[in-house]
Amino acid sequence: MEIKDQMNSIVKEGKEYLQIQSSLVQLQVKKTTAILLAKSATSLLSLAIFLLFFVFASLSTAFYLAEIYHSLFKGFAILSLFYFVLFIIFILFNQPIKKYFSNKFIALLFNNENND
């Protein structure tokens, strides 16, 4: 009878252990998700603020160039040409940029796991 009681006790403790481990994994996933969402929200807010700055800085630059060249068309055309050159550079270096950001996201994920 003792062996049966010990086996039942071991099975019961094993079930409790698995339940606790499952709860722990769920909590770790929730924590990592919360951290990533917080960082994403912060990054998106920063990006939105930067985009507003960028738009107004671009307009100011275009109007300044228009004043220098005495033509709105020339001011905006020069700035557009500058952005077009940046776009071409981005297209040419598309793969290294993707690889850089992929590595950053992977590092971010693994750093969160190591901090637990």
C-alpha positions as CSV (number, residue, x, y, z in Angstrom):
1,M,0.0,0.0,0.0
2,E,2.9,2.4,0.7
3,I,4.3,2.1,-2.8
4,K,0.9,3.0,-4.2
5,D,0.6,6.1,-1.9
6,Q,4.1,7.1,-2.8
7,M,3.4,6.8,-6.6
8,N,0.2,8.8,-6.1
9,S,2.2,11.5,-4.2
10,I,4.8,11.6,-7.0
11,V,2.2,11.9,-9.7
12,K,0.4,14.6,-7.7
13,E,3.7,16.6,-7.2
14,G,4.6,16.1,-10.8
15,K,1.3,17.6,-11.9
16,E,1.7,20.5,-9.5
17,Y,5.2,21.1,-10.9
18,L,4.0,21.1,-14.5
19,Q,1.2,23.5,-13.6
20,I,3.7,25.8,-11.9
21,Q,6.1,25.6,-14.8
22,S,3.3,26.4,-17.2
23,S,2.2,29.4,-15.2
24,L,5.9,30.6,-15.1
25,V,6.3,30.3,-18.9
26,Q,3.0,32.2,-19.4
27,L,4.2,35.0,-17.0
28,Q,7.5,35.2,-18.8
29,V,5.8,35.5,-22.2
30,K,3.5,38.2,-20.9
31,K,6.4,40.1,-19.4
32,T,8.4,39.9,-22.7
33,T,5.3,40.9,-24.7
34,A,4.7,43.9,-22.4
35,I,8.3,45.1,-22.6
36,L,8.3,44.8,-26.4
37,L,4.9,46.6,-26.8
38,A,6.1,49.4,-24.5
39,K,9.3,49.8,-26.5
40,S,7.3,49.7,-29.8
41,A,4.9,52.3,-28.5
42,T,7.7,54.6,-27.4
43,S,9.5,54.1,-30.7
44,L,6.3,54.9,-32.7
45,L,5.7,58.0,-30.6
46,S,9.3,59.1,-31.2
47,L,9.0,58.4,-34.9
48,A,5.8,60.5,-35.1
49,I,7.4,63.4,-33.4
50,F,10.5,63.1,-35.6
51,L,8.3,63.0,-38.8
52,L,6.6,66.2,-37.8
53,F,9.9,67.8,-37.2
54,F,11.2,66.5,-40.6
55,V,8.2,67.7,-42.5
56,F,8.4,71.2,-41.1
57,A,12.2,71.3,-41.5
58,S,11.8,70.2,-45.2
59,L,9.2,72.9,-45.8
60,S,11.5,75.5,-44.2
61,T,14.4,74.3,-46.3
62,A,12.4,74.3,-49.5
63,F,11.2,77.9,-48.9
64,Y,14.7,79.0,-47.9
65,L,16.0,77.6,-51.2
66,A,13.1,79.2,-53.1
67,E,14.1,82.5,-51.6
68,I,17.8,82.0,-52.6
69,Y,16.9,81.0,-56.2
70,H,13.9,83.4,-56.5
71,S,11.6,80.6,-57.5
72,L,9.3,78.3,-55.5
73,F,9.7,75.6,-58.2
74,K,13.5,75.6,-58.0
75,G,13.5,75.5,-54.2
76,F,11.1,72.5,-54.0
77,A,12.7,70.8,-57.0
78,I,16.2,70.9,-55.4
79,L,14.9,69.5,-52.2
80,S,12.9,66.8,-54.1
81,L,16.0,65.9,-56.0
82,F,17.9,65.5,-52.7
83,Y,15.2,63.1,-51.4
84,F,15.2,61.2,-54.6
85,V,19.0,60.7,-54.3
86,L,18.5,59.4,-50.7
87,F,15.8,57.1,-52.0
88,I,18.1,55.7,-54.7
89,I,20.8,55.1,-52.0
90,F,18.3,53.4,-49.8
91,I,17.3,51.1,-52.7
92,L,20.9,50.3,-53.4
93,F,21.7,49.4,-49.8
94,N,18.4,47.7,-49.1
95,Q,19.8,44.3,-48.0
96,P,22.3,45.6,-45.5
97,I,19.7,47.8,-44.0
98,K,17.3,44.9,-43.6
99,K,20.0,42.8,-42.1
100,Y,21.0,45.5,-39.6
101,F,17.4,45.9,-38.4
102,S,16.8,42.2,-38.2
103,N,19.9,41.8,-36.1
104,K,18.7,44.7,-33.8
105,F,15.3,43.1,-33.3
106,I,16.8,39.7,-32.6
107,A,19.2,41.2,-30.1
108,L,16.3,43.0,-28.5
109,L,14.3,39.8,-28.1
110,F,17.3,37.9,-26.6
111,N,18.3,40.7,-24.3
112,N,14.8,40.6,-22.8
113,E,15.0,36.9,-22.3
114,N,18.4,37.3,-20.6
115,N,17.1,40.0,-18.2
116,D,14.5,37.7,-16.7
